[in-house]
Amino acid sequence: MDDARVVDLEVKLGYQEQMLDDLNEVVTRQQGQIDRLEKMVEQLTDSISDVQEASSGPRRPEDERPPHY
């Protein structure tokens, strides 16, 4: 192998290493965002369940619509 090819391969390897570092940073950041979003979805799901439970409490008969409406 001549020196020019070795230098070319070293340059390409350097770019690939930088690209892998950049991609790793992106993946790490995205995983953090996914974790935060999953937590938010869980909290929202719990809040919705709480609201549904609170609204499905005992109803008074006078608040109910007759079945023919």
PDB file of N, H, CA, C and O in Angstrom:
ATOM      1  N   MET A   1       0.847  -1.173   0.000  1.00  0.00           N
ATOM      2  CA  MET A   1       0.000   0.000   0.000  1.00  0.00           C
ATOM      3  C   MET A   1       0.896   1.240   0.000  1.00  0.00           C
ATOM      4  O   MET A   1       1.878   1.309   0.738  1.00  0.00           O
ATOM      5  N   ASP A   2       0.556   2.180  -0.807  1.00  0.00           N
ATOM      6  H   ASP A   2      -0.242   2.124  -1.407  1.00  0.00           H
ATOM      7  CA  ASP A   2       1.362   3.398  -0.827  1.00  0.00           C
ATOM      8  C   ASP A   2       0.872   4.378   0.232  1.00  0.00           C
ATOM      9  O   ASP A   2      -0.223   4.234   0.775  1.00  0.00           O
ATOM     10  N   ASP A   3       1.705   5.376   0.512  1.00  0.00           N
ATOM     11  H   ASP A   3       2.594   5.493   0.070  1.00  0.00           H
ATOM     12  CA  ASP A   3       1.420   6.333   1.588  1.00  0.00           C
ATOM     13  C   ASP A   3       0.128   7.116   1.360  1.00  0.00           C
ATOM     14  O   ASP A   3      -0.581   7.428   2.317  1.00  0.00           O
ATOM     15  N   ALA A   4      -0.179   7.431   0.124  1.00  0.00           N
ATOM     16  H   ALA A   4       0.397   7.178  -0.653  1.00  0.00           H
ATOM     17  CA  ALA A   4      -1.388   8.207  -0.175  1.00  0.00           C
ATOM     18  C   ALA A   4      -2.640   7.421   0.211  1.00  0.00           C
ATOM     19  O   ALA A   4      -3.595   7.992   0.737  1.00  0.00           O
ATOM     20  N   ARG A   5      -2.636   6.131  -0.047  1.00  0.00           N
ATOM     21  H   ARG A   5      -1.860   5.667  -0.475  1.00  0.00           H
ATOM     22  CA  ARG A   5      -3.802   5.307   0.314  1.00  0.00           C
ATOM     23  C   ARG A   5      -3.928   5.194   1.823  1.00  0.00           C
ATOM     24  O   ARG A   5      -5.037   5.224   2.356  1.00  0.00           O
ATOM     25  N   VAL A   6      -2.811   5.065   2.513  1.00  0.00           N
ATOM     26  H   VAL A   6      -1.910   5.041   2.080  1.00  0.00           H
ATOM     27  CA  VAL A   6      -2.846   4.980   3.976  1.00  0.00           C
ATOM     28  C   VAL A   6      -3.394   6.275   4.556  1.00  0.00           C
ATOM     29  O   VAL A   6      -4.232   6.244   5.457  1.00  0.00           O
ATOM     30  N   VAL A   7      -2.936   7.398   4.057  1.00  0.00           N
ATOM     31  H   VAL A   7      -2.255   7.423   3.325  1.00  0.00           H
ATOM     32  CA  VAL A   7      -3.418   8.697   4.531  1.00  0.00           C
ATOM     33  C   VAL A   7      -4.910   8.831   4.242  1.00  0.00           C
ATOM     34  O   VAL A   7      -5.665   9.310   5.088  1.00  0.00           O
ATOM     35  N   ASP A   8      -5.340   8.411   3.052  1.00  0.00           N
ATOM     36  H   ASP A   8      -4.727   8.022   2.365  1.00  0.00           H
ATOM     37  CA  ASP A   8      -6.753   8.476   2.682  1.00  0.00           C
ATOM     38  C   ASP A   8      -7.600   7.627   3.635  1.00  0.00           C
ATOM     39  O   ASP A   8      -8.661   8.065   4.080  1.00  0.00           O
ATOM     40  N   LEU A   9      -7.140   6.432   3.943  1.00  0.00           N
ATOM     41  H   LEU A   9      -6.279   6.076   3.582  1.00  0.00           H
ATOM     42  CA  LEU A   9      -7.870   5.560   4.874  1.00  0.00           C
ATOM     43  C   LEU A   9      -7.904   6.151   6.280  1.00  0.00           C
ATOM     44  O   LEU A   9      -8.920   6.049   6.968  1.00  0.00           O
ATOM     45  N   GLU A  10      -6.814   6.761   6.709  1.00  0.00           N
ATOM     46  H   GLU A  10      -5.989   6.843   6.149  1.00  0.00           H
ATOM     47  CA  GLU A  10      -6.782   7.389   8.032  1.00  0.00           C
ATOM     48  C   GLU A  10      -7.755   8.568   8.109  1.00  0.00           C
ATOM     49  O   GLU A  10      -8.412   8.776   9.129  1.00  0.00           O
ATOM     50  N   VAL A  11      -7.838   9.329   7.029  1.00  0.00           N
ATOM     51  H   VAL A  11      -7.304   9.160   6.201  1.00  0.00           H
ATOM     52  CA  VAL A  11      -8.774  10.459   6.987  1.00  0.00           C
ATOM     53  C   VAL A  11     -10.208   9.945   7.055  1.00  0.00           C
ATOM     54  O   VAL A  11     -11.031  10.465   7.808  1.00  0.00           O
ATOM     55  N   LYS A  12     -10.493   8.920   6.260  1.00  0.00           N
ATOM     56  H   LYS A  12      -9.824   8.498   5.648  1.00  0.00           H
ATOM     57  CA  LYS A  12     -11.849   8.349   6.270  1.00  0.00           C
ATOM     58  C   LYS A  12     -12.198   7.791   7.640  1.00  0.00           C
ATOM     59  O   LYS A  12     -13.318   7.965   8.119  1.00  0.00           O
ATOM     60  N   LEU A  13     -11.241   7.120   8.270  1.00  0.00           N
ATOM     61  H   LEU A  13     -10.331   6.979   7.881  1.00  0.00           H
ATOM     62  CA  LEU A  13     -11.472   6.578   9.604  1.00  0.00           C
ATOM     63  C   LEU A  13     -11.743   7.697  10.606  1.00  0.00           C
ATOM     64  O   LEU A  13     -12.607   7.564  11.473  1.00  0.00           O
ATOM     65  N   GLY A  14     -11.015   8.780  10.488  1.00  0.00           N
ATOM     66  H   GLY A  14     -10.312   8.888   9.785  1.00  0.00           H
ATOM     67  CA  GLY A  14     -11.242   9.927  11.376  1.00  0.00           C
ATOM     68  C   GLY A  14     -12.641  10.493  11.232  1.00  0.00           C
ATOM     69  O   GLY A  14     -13.289  10.814  12.229  1.00  0.00           O
ATOM     70  N   TYR A  15     -13.117  10.619   9.985  1.00  0.00           N
ATOM     71  H   TYR A  15     -12.591  10.358   9.176  1.00  0.00           H
ATOM     72  CA  TYR A  15     -14.481  11.111   9.754  1.00  0.00           C
ATOM     73  C   TYR A  15     -15.513  10.136  10.312  1.00  0.00           C
ATOM     74  O   TYR A  15     -16.515  10.553  10.891  1.00  0.00           O
ATOM     75  N   GLN A  16     -15.269   8.853  10.140  1.00  0.00           N
ATOM     76  H   GLN A  16     -14.454   8.514   9.669  1.00  0.00           H
ATOM     77  CA  GLN A  16     -16.213   7.860  10.651  1.00  0.00           C
ATOM     78  C   GLN A  16     -16.277   7.890  12.172  1.00  0.00           C
ATOM     79  O   GLN A  16     -17.356   7.780  12.753  1.00  0.00           O
ATOM     80  N   GLU A  17     -15.129   8.038  12.815  1.00  0.00           N
ATOM     81  H   GLU A  17     -14.252   8.128  12.344  1.00  0.00           H
ATOM     82  CA  GLU A  17     -15.120   8.122  14.275  1.00  0.00           C
ATOM     83  C   GLU A  17     -15.885   9.352  14.752  1.00  0.00           C
ATOM     84  O   GLU A  17     -16.626   9.275  15.732  1.00  0.00           O
ATOM     85  N   GLN A  18     -15.715  10.473  14.079  1.00  0.00           N
ATOM     86  H   GLN A  18     -15.113  10.535  13.283  1.00  0.00           H
ATOM     87  CA  GLN A  18     -16.440  11.691  14.449  1.00  0.00           C
ATOM     88  C   GLN A  18     -17.936  11.515  14.236  1.00  0.00           C
ATOM     89  O   GLN A  18     -18.743  11.949  15.057  1.00  0.00           O
ATOM     90  N   MET A  19     -18.303  10.873  13.122  1.00  0.00           N
ATOM     91  H   MET A  19     -17.647  10.520  12.455  1.00  0.00           H
ATOM     92  CA  MET A  19     -19.711  10.638  12.836  1.00  0.00           C
ATOM     93  C   MET A  19     -20.328   9.724  13.891  1.00  0.00           C
ATOM     94  O   MET A  19     -21.456   9.958  14.323  1.00  0.00           O
ATOM     95  N   LEU A  20     -19.611   8.694  14.306  1.00  0.00           N
ATOM     96  H   LEU A  20     -18.695   8.504  13.955  1.00  0.00           H
ATOM     97  CA  LEU A  20     -20.119   7.803  15.348  1.00  0.00           C
ATOM     98  C   LEU A  20     -20.298   8.547  16.671  1.00  0.00           C
ATOM     99  O   LEU A  20     -21.288   8.336  17.372  1.00  0.00           O
ATOM    100  N   ASP A  21     -19.357   9.405  17.012  1.00  0.00           N
ATOM    101  H   ASP A  21     -18.553   9.577  16.443  1.00  0.00           H
ATOM    102  CA  ASP A  21     -19.492  10.208  18.233  1.00  0.00           C
ATOM    103  C   ASP A  21     -20.711  11.126  18.154  1.00  0.00           C
ATOM    104  O   ASP A  21     -21.458  11.260  19.123  1.00  0.00           O
ATOM    105  N   ASP A  22     -20.907  11.755  16.998  1.00  0.00           N
ATOM    106  H   ASP A  22     -20.300  11.646  16.210  1.00  0.00           H
ATOM    107  CA  ASP A  22     -22.065  12.640  16.804  1.00  0.00           C
ATOM    108  C   ASP A  22     -23.365  11.853  16.902  1.00  0.00           C
ATOM    109  O   ASP A  22     -24.311  12.292  17.556  1.00  0.00           O
ATOM    110  N   LEU A  23     -23.416  10.696  16.256  1.00  0.00           N
ATOM    111  H   LEU A  23     -22.648  10.340  15.724  1.00  0.00           H
ATOM    112  CA  LEU A  23     -24.627   9.864  16.297  1.00  0.00           C
ATOM    113  C   LEU A  23     -24.906   9.370  17.714  1.00  0.00           C
ATOM    114  O   LEU A  23     -26.059   9.318  18.140  1.00  0.00           O
ATOM    115  N   ASN A  24     -23.859   9.009  18.437  1.00  0.00           N
ATOM    116  H   ASN A  24     -22.922   9.051  18.091  1.00  0.00           H
ATOM    117  CA  ASN A  24     -24.035   8.566  19.813  1.00  0.00           C
ATOM    118  C   ASN A  24     -24.624   9.680  20.669  1.00  0.00           C
ATOM    119  O   ASN A  24     -25.481   9.430  21.516  1.00  0.00           O
ATOM    120  N   GLU A  25     -24.168  10.896  20.451  1.00  0.00           N
ATOM    121  H   GLU A  25     -23.471  11.099  19.763  1.00  0.00           H
ATOM    122  CA  GLU A  25     -24.705  12.043  21.190  1.00  0.00           C
ATOM    123  C   GLU A  25     -26.181  12.256  20.871  1.00  0.00           C
ATOM    124  O   GLU A  25     -26.980  12.532  21.766  1.00  0.00           O
ATOM    125  N   VAL A  26     -26.540  12.128  19.607  1.00  0.00           N
ATOM    126  H   VAL A  26     -25.891  11.904  18.880  1.00  0.00           H
ATOM    127  CA  VAL A  26     -27.933  12.292  19.199  1.00  0.00           C
ATOM    128  C   VAL A  26     -28.802  11.203  19.825  1.00  0.00           C
ATOM    129  O   VAL A  26     -29.875  11.493  20.354  1.00  0.00           O
ATOM    130  N   VAL A  27     -28.347   9.965  19.766  1.00  0.00           N
ATOM    131  H   VAL A  27     -27.475   9.730  19.336  1.00  0.00           H
ATOM    132  CA  VAL A  27     -29.118   8.848  20.325  1.00  0.00           C
ATOM    133  C   VAL A  27     -29.283   9.021  21.838  1.00  0.00           C
ATOM    134  O   VAL A  27     -30.362   8.772  22.376  1.00  0.00           O
ATOM    135  N   THR A  28     -28.237   9.438  22.511  1.00  0.00           N
ATOM    136  H   THR A  28     -27.360   9.640  22.074  1.00  0.00           H
ATOM    137  CA  THR A  28     -28.316   9.659  23.956  1.00  0.00           C
ATOM    138  C   THR A  28     -29.321  10.758  24.284  1.00  0.00           C
ATOM    139  O   THR A  28     -30.123  10.615  25.208  1.00  0.00           O
ATOM    140  N   ARG A  29     -29.280  11.850  23.532  1.00  0.00           N
ATOM    141  H   ARG A  29     -28.629  11.966  22.782  1.00  0.00           H
ATOM    142  CA  ARG A  29     -30.224  12.953  23.750  1.00  0.00           C
ATOM    143  C   ARG A  29     -31.661  12.493  23.471  1.00  0.00           C
ATOM    144  O   ARG A  29     -32.578  12.825  24.221  1.00  0.00           O
ATOM    145  N   GLN A  30     -31.849  11.735  22.396  1.00  0.00           N
ATOM    146  H   GLN A  30     -31.103  11.466  21.787  1.00  0.00           H
ATOM    147  CA  GLN A  30     -33.191  11.261  22.062  1.00  0.00           C
ATOM    148  C   GLN A  30     -33.714  10.299  23.122  1.00  0.00           C
ATOM    149  O   GLN A  30     -34.903  10.318  23.438  1.00  0.00           O
ATOM    150  N   GLN A  31     -32.850   9.466  23.670  1.00  0.00           N
ATOM    151  H   GLN A  31     -31.884   9.450  23.414  1.00  0.00           H
ATOM    152  CA  GLN A  31     -33.295   8.549  24.722  1.00  0.00           C
ATOM    153  C   GLN A  31     -33.765   9.330  25.940  1.00  0.00           C
ATOM    154  O   GLN A  31     -34.756   8.963  26.571  1.00  0.00           O
ATOM    155  N   GLY A  32     -33.058  10.404  26.274  1.00  0.00           N
ATOM    156  H   GLY A  32     -32.252  10.702  25.762  1.00  0.00           H
ATOM    157  CA  GLY A  32     -33.499  11.250  27.381  1.00  0.00           C
ATOM    158  C   GLY A  32     -34.869  11.857  27.108  1.00  0.00           C
ATOM    159  O   GLY A  32     -35.715  11.924  28.000  1.00  0.00           O
ATOM    160  N   GLN A  33     -35.086  12.301  25.863  1.00  0.00           N
ATOM    161  H   GLN A  33     -34.400  12.246  25.138  1.00  0.00           H
ATOM    162  CA  GLN A  33     -36.391  12.862  25.490  1.00  0.00           C
ATOM    163  C   GLN A  33     -37.469  11.793  25.559  1.00  0.00           C
ATOM    164  O   GLN A  33     -38.572  12.059  26.037  1.00  0.00           O
ATOM    165  N   ILE A  34     -37.172  10.600  25.094  1.00  0.00           N
ATOM    166  H   ILE A  34     -36.276  10.383  24.706  1.00  0.00           H
ATOM    167  CA  ILE A  34     -38.142   9.503  25.138  1.00  0.00           C
ATOM    168  C   ILE A  34     -38.501   9.184  26.583  1.00  0.00           C
ATOM    169  O   ILE A  34     -39.673   8.991  26.904  1.00  0.00           O
ATOM    170  N   ASP A  35     -37.500   9.128  27.456  1.00  0.00           N
ATOM    171  H   ASP A  35     -36.547   9.286  27.195  1.00  0.00           H
ATOM    172  CA  ASP A  35     -37.766   8.845  28.866  1.00  0.00           C
ATOM    173  C   ASP A  35     -38.680   9.905  29.480  1.00  0.00           C
ATOM    174  O   ASP A  35     -39.618   9.576  30.206  1.00  0.00           O
ATOM    175  N   ARG A  36     -38.401  11.190  29.184  1.00  0.00           N
ATOM    176  H   ARG A  36     -37.639  11.457  28.594  1.00  0.00           H
ATOM    177  CA  ARG A  36     -39.243  12.267  29.714  1.00  0.00           C
ATOM    178  C   ARG A  36     -40.661  12.182  29.150  1.00  0.00           C
ATOM    179  O   ARG A  36     -41.630  12.381  29.883  1.00  0.00           O
ATOM    180  N   LEU A  37     -40.790  11.890  27.858  1.00  0.00           N
ATOM    181  H   LEU A  37     -40.003  11.728  27.263  1.00  0.00           H
ATOM    182  CA  LEU A  37     -42.116  11.790  27.249  1.00  0.00           C
ATOM    183  C   LEU A  37     -42.901  10.606  27.804  1.00  0.00           C
ATOM    184  O   LEU A  37     -44.108  10.713  28.021  1.00  0.00           O
ATOM    185  N   GLU A  38     -42.232   9.485  28.035  1.00  0.00           N
ATOM    186  H   GLU A  38     -41.252   9.398  27.859  1.00  0.00           H
ATOM    187  CA  GLU A  38     -42.916   8.333  28.623  1.00  0.00           C
ATOM    188  C   GLU A  38     -43.440   8.672  30.017  1.00  0.00           C
ATOM    189  O   GLU A  38     -44.548   8.279  30.383  1.00  0.00           O
ATOM    190  N   LYS A  39     -42.644   9.399  30.784  1.00  0.00           N
ATOM    191  H   LYS A  39     -41.745   9.718  30.486  1.00  0.00           H
ATOM    192  CA  LYS A  39     -43.083   9.806  32.119  1.00  0.00           C
ATOM    193  C   LYS A  39     -44.285  10.738  32.030  1.00  0.00           C
ATOM    194  O   LYS A  39     -45.229  10.621  32.811  1.00  0.00           O
ATOM    195  N   MET A  40     -44.245  11.670  31.069  1.00  0.00           N
ATOM    196  H   MET A  40     -43.478  11.765  30.435  1.00  0.00           H
ATOM    197  CA  MET A  40     -45.366  12.591  30.894  1.00  0.00           C
ATOM    198  C   MET A  40     -46.633  11.838  30.491  1.00  0.00           C
ATOM    199  O   MET A  40     -47.712  12.136  31.003  1.00  0.00           O
ATOM    200  N   VAL A  41     -46.519  10.878  29.592  1.00  0.00           N
ATOM    201  H   VAL A  41     -45.642  10.636  29.177  1.00  0.00           H
ATOM    202  CA  VAL A  41     -47.675  10.084  29.160  1.00  0.00           C
ATOM    203  C   VAL A  41     -48.250   9.315  30.343  1.00  0.00           C
ATOM    204  O   VAL A  41     -49.467   9.229  30.506  1.00  0.00           O
ATOM    205  N   GLU A  42     -47.369   8.760  31.162  1.00  0.00           N
ATOM    206  H   GLU A  42     -46.380   8.830  31.029  1.00  0.00           H
ATOM    207  CA  GLU A  42     -47.833   8.035  32.342  1.00  0.00           C
ATOM    208  C   GLU A  42     -48.584   8.959  33.294  1.00  0.00           C
ATOM    209  O   GLU A  42     -49.632   8.591  33.824  1.00  0.00           O
ATOM    210  N   GLN A  43     -48.042  10.171  33.511  1.00  0.00           N
ATOM    211  H   GLN A  43     -47.190  10.470  33.080  1.00  0.00           H
ATOM    212  CA  GLN A  43     -48.707  11.133  34.388  1.00  0.00           C
ATOM    213  C   GLN A  43     -50.058  11.566  33.812  1.00  0.00           C
ATOM    214  O   GLN A  43     -51.040  11.682  34.545  1.00  0.00           O
ATOM    215  N   LEU A  44     -50.104  11.803  32.506  1.00  0.00           N
ATOM    216  H   LEU A  44     -49.306  11.708  31.910  1.00  0.00           H
ATOM    217  CA  LEU A  44     -51.362  12.195  31.876  1.00  0.00           C
ATOM    218  C   LEU A  44     -52.390  11.068  31.944  1.00  0.00           C
ATOM    219  O   LEU A  44     -53.573  11.314  32.182  1.00  0.00           O
ATOM    220  N   THR A  45     -51.938   9.841  31.736  1.00  0.00           N
ATOM    221  H   THR A  45     -50.977   9.642  31.544  1.00  0.00           H
ATOM    222  CA  THR A  45     -52.835   8.695  31.831  1.00  0.00           C
ATOM    223  C   THR A  45     -53.406   8.592  33.246  1.00  0.00           C
ATOM    224  O   THR A  45     -54.600   8.348  33.419  1.00  0.00           O
ATOM    225  N   ASP A  46     -52.557   8.777  34.249  1.00  0.00           N
ATOM    226  H   ASP A  46     -51.587   8.975  34.108  1.00  0.00           H
ATOM    227  CA  ASP A  46     -53.031   8.747  35.636  1.00  0.00           C
ATOM    228  C   ASP A  46     -54.027   9.877  35.896  1.00  0.00           C
ATOM    229  O   ASP A  46     -55.039   9.679  36.568  1.00  0.00           O
ATOM    230  N   SER A  47     -53.734  11.060  35.362  1.00  0.00           N
ATOM    231  H   SER A  47     -52.912  11.221  34.816  1.00  0.00           H
ATOM    232  CA  SER A  47     -54.646  12.197  35.550  1.00  0.00           C
ATOM    233  C   SER A  47     -55.997  11.932  34.896  1.00  0.00           C
ATOM    234  O   SER A  47     -57.041  12.230  35.477  1.00  0.00           O
ATOM    235  N   ILE A  48     -55.978  11.377  33.703  1.00  0.00           N
ATOM    236  H   ILE A  48     -55.130  11.135  33.232  1.00  0.00           H
ATOM    237  CA  ILE A  48     -57.233  11.061  33.007  1.00  0.00           C
ATOM    238  C   ILE A  48     -58.016  10.030  33.798  1.00  0.00           C
ATOM    239  O   ILE A  48     -59.233  10.148  33.940  1.00  0.00           O
ATOM    240  N   SER A  49     -57.328   9.021  34.315  1.00  0.00           N
ATOM    241  H   SER A  49     -56.339   8.925  34.199  1.00  0.00           H
ATOM    242  CA  SER A  49     -58.009   8.007  35.118  1.00  0.00           C
ATOM    243  C   SER A  49     -58.638   8.621  36.360  1.00  0.00           C
ATOM    244  O   SER A  49     -59.757   8.276  36.739  1.00  0.00           O
ATOM    245  N   ASP A  50     -57.905   9.539  36.992  1.00  0.00           N
ATOM    246  H   ASP A  50     -56.996   9.820  36.684  1.00  0.00           H
ATOM    247  CA  ASP A  50     -58.437  10.201  38.183  1.00  0.00           C
ATOM    248  C   ASP A  50     -59.688  11.012  37.844  1.00  0.00           C
ATOM    249  O   ASP A  50     -60.664  10.986  38.594  1.00  0.00           O
ATOM    250  N   VAL A  51     -59.665  11.722  36.733  1.00  0.00           N
ATOM    251  H   VAL A  51     -58.872  11.743  36.124  1.00  0.00           H
ATOM    252  CA  VAL A  51     -60.819  12.526  36.319  1.00  0.00           C
ATOM    253  C   VAL A  51     -62.000  11.616  35.990  1.00  0.00           C
ATOM    254  O   VAL A  51     -63.135  11.904  36.367  1.00  0.00           O
ATOM    255  N   GLN A  52     -61.732  10.529  35.295  1.00  0.00           N
ATOM    256  H   GLN A  52     -60.809  10.294  34.989  1.00  0.00           H
ATOM    257  CA  GLN A  52     -62.818   9.607  34.947  1.00  0.00           C
ATOM    258  C   GLN A  52     -63.435   8.989  36.189  1.00  0.00           C
ATOM    259  O   GLN A  52     -64.654   8.839  36.273  1.00  0.00           O
ATOM    260  N   GLU A  53     -62.598   8.631  37.155  1.00  0.00           N
ATOM    261  H   GLU A  53     -61.607   8.753  37.087  1.00  0.00           H
ATOM    262  CA  GLU A  53     -63.121   8.064  38.396  1.00  0.00           C
ATOM    263  C   GLU A  53     -63.955   9.087  39.152  1.00  0.00           C
ATOM    264  O   GLU A  53     -65.007   8.761  39.702  1.00  0.00           O
ATOM    265  N   ALA A  54     -63.480  10.321  39.177  1.00  0.00           N
ATOM    266  H   ALA A  54     -62.626  10.586  38.731  1.00  0.00           H
ATOM    267  CA  ALA A  54     -64.202  11.371  39.901  1.00  0.00           C
ATOM    268  C   ALA A  54     -65.535  11.685  39.223  1.00  0.00           C
ATOM    269  O   ALA A  54     -66.525  11.976  39.894  1.00  0.00           O
ATOM    270  N   SER A  55     -65.554  11.626  37.902  1.00  0.00           N
ATOM    271  H   SER A  55     -64.749  11.390  37.357  1.00  0.00           H
ATOM    272  CA  SER A  55     -66.791  11.973  37.198  1.00  0.00           C
ATOM    273  C   SER A  55     -67.762  10.814  37.120  1.00  0.00           C
ATOM    274  O   SER A  55     -68.928  11.011  36.781  1.00  0.00           O
ATOM    275  N   SER A  56     -67.311   9.618  37.422  1.00  0.00           N
ATOM    276  H   SER A  56     -66.363   9.457  37.698  1.00  0.00           H
ATOM    277  CA  SER A  56     -68.222   8.480  37.342  1.00  0.00           C
ATOM    278  C   SER A  56     -68.761   8.105  38.724  1.00  0.00           C
ATOM    279  O   SER A  56     -69.207   6.980  38.950  1.00  0.00           O
ATOM    280  N   GLY A  57     -68.711   9.060  39.628  1.00  0.00           N
ATOM    281  H   GLY A  57     -68.349   9.974  39.444  1.00  0.00           H
ATOM    282  CA  GLY A  57     -69.217   8.832  40.978  1.00  0.00           C
ATOM    283  C   GLY A  57     -70.723   8.635  40.964  1.00  0.00           C
ATOM    284  O   GLY A  57     -71.344   8.635  39.901  1.00  0.00           O
ATOM    285  N   PRO A  58     -71.302   8.467  42.127  1.00  0.00           N
ATOM    286  CA  PRO A  58     -72.753   8.242  42.204  1.00  0.00           C
ATOM    287  C   PRO A  58     -73.527   9.430  41.621  1.00  0.00           C
ATOM    288  O   PRO A  58     -73.245  10.592  41.909  1.00  0.00           O
ATOM    289  N   ARG A  59     -74.484   9.095  40.815  1.00  0.00           N
ATOM    290  H   ARG A  59     -74.714   8.151  40.581  1.00  0.00           H
ATOM    291  CA  ARG A  59     -75.312  10.132  40.182  1.00  0.00           C
ATOM    292  C   ARG A  59     -76.690  10.115  40.817  1.00  0.00           C
ATOM    293  O   ARG A  59     -77.200   9.098  41.286  1.00  0.00           O
ATOM    294  N   ARG A  60     -77.247  11.291  40.798  1.00  0.00           N
ATOM    295  H   ARG A  60     -76.833  12.118  40.417  1.00  0.00           H
ATOM    296  CA  ARG A  60     -78.610  11.392  41.323  1.00  0.00           C
ATOM    297  C   ARG A  60     -79.576  11.021  40.215  1.00  0.00           C
ATOM    298  O   ARG A  60     -79.331  11.343  39.053  1.00  0.00           O
ATOM    299  N   PRO A  61     -80.651  10.364  40.544  1.00  0.00           N
ATOM    300  CA  PRO A  61     -81.622   9.969  39.513  1.00  0.00           C
ATOM    301  C   PRO A  61     -82.159  11.159  38.726  1.00  0.00           C
ATOM    302  O   PRO A  61     -82.437  11.029  37.534  1.00  0.00           O
ATOM    303  N   GLU A  62     -82.310  12.307  39.363  1.00  0.00           N
ATOM    304  H   GLU A  62     -82.084  12.412  40.332  1.00  0.00           H
ATOM    305  CA  GLU A  62     -82.856  13.464  38.649  1.00  0.00           C
ATOM    306  C   GLU A  62     -81.863  14.021  37.627  1.00  0.00           C
ATOM    307  O   GLU A  62     -82.261  14.783  36.746  1.00  0.00           O
ATOM    308  N   ASP A  63     -80.595  13.663  37.722  1.00  0.00           N
ATOM    309  H   ASP A  63     -80.272  13.044  38.438  1.00  0.00           H
ATOM    310  CA  ASP A  63     -79.613  14.089  36.740  1.00  0.00           C
ATOM    311  C   ASP A  63     -79.561  13.174  35.513  1.00  0.00           C
ATOM    312  O   ASP A  63     -78.942  13.521  34.507  1.00  0.00           O
ATOM    313  N   GLU A  64     -80.187  12.050  35.590  1.00  0.00           N
ATOM    314  H   GLU A  64     -80.690  11.768  36.407  1.00  0.00           H
ATOM    315  CA  GLU A  64     -80.156  11.090  34.486  1.00  0.00           C
ATOM    316  C   GLU A  64     -81.220  11.422  33.459  1.00  0.00           C
ATOM    317  O   GLU A  64     -82.311  11.876  33.805  1.00  0.00           O
ATOM    318  N   ARG A  65     -80.899  11.193  32.196  1.00  0.00           N
ATOM    319  H   ARG A  65     -80.013  10.825  31.915  1.00  0.00           H
ATOM    320  CA  ARG A  65     -81.884  11.355  31.134  1.00  0.00           C
ATOM    321  C   ARG A  65     -82.746  10.106  31.035  1.00  0.00           C
ATOM    322  O   ARG A  65     -82.252   8.990  31.199  1.00  0.00           O
ATOM    323  N   PRO A  66     -83.997  10.288  30.774  1.00  0.00           N
ATOM    324  CA  PRO A  66     -84.852   9.100  30.586  1.00  0.00           C
ATOM    325  C   PRO A  66     -84.358   8.313  29.365  1.00  0.00           C
ATOM    326  O   PRO A  66     -83.801   8.908  28.442  1.00  0.00           O
ATOM    327  N   PRO A  67     -84.546   7.020  29.343  1.00  0.00           N
ATOM    328  CA  PRO A  67     -84.026   6.182  28.271  1.00  0.00           C
ATOM    329  C   PRO A  67     -84.590   6.512  26.887  1.00  0.00           C
ATOM    330  O   PRO A  67     -83.968   6.173  25.880  1.00  0.00           O
ATOM    331  N   HIS A  68     -85.737   7.156  26.815  1.00  0.00           N
ATOM    332  H   HIS A  68     -86.242   7.432  27.633  1.00  0.00           H
ATOM    333  CA  HIS A  68     -86.327   7.442  25.504  1.00  0.00           C
ATOM    334  C   HIS A  68     -85.771   8.721  24.884  1.00  0.00           C
ATOM    335  O   HIS A  68     -86.209   9.080  23.791  1.00  0.00           O
ATOM    336  N   TYR A  69     -84.843   9.423  25.507  1.00  0.00           N
ATOM    337  H   TYR A  69     -84.487   9.132  26.395  1.00  0.00           H
ATOM    338  CA  TYR A  69     -84.255  10.641  24.938  1.00  0.00           C
ATOM    339  C   TYR A  69     -83.038  10.320  24.153  1.00  0.00           C
ATOM    340  O   TYR A  69     -82.406  11.219  23.598  1.00  0.00           O
TER     341      TYR A  69
END
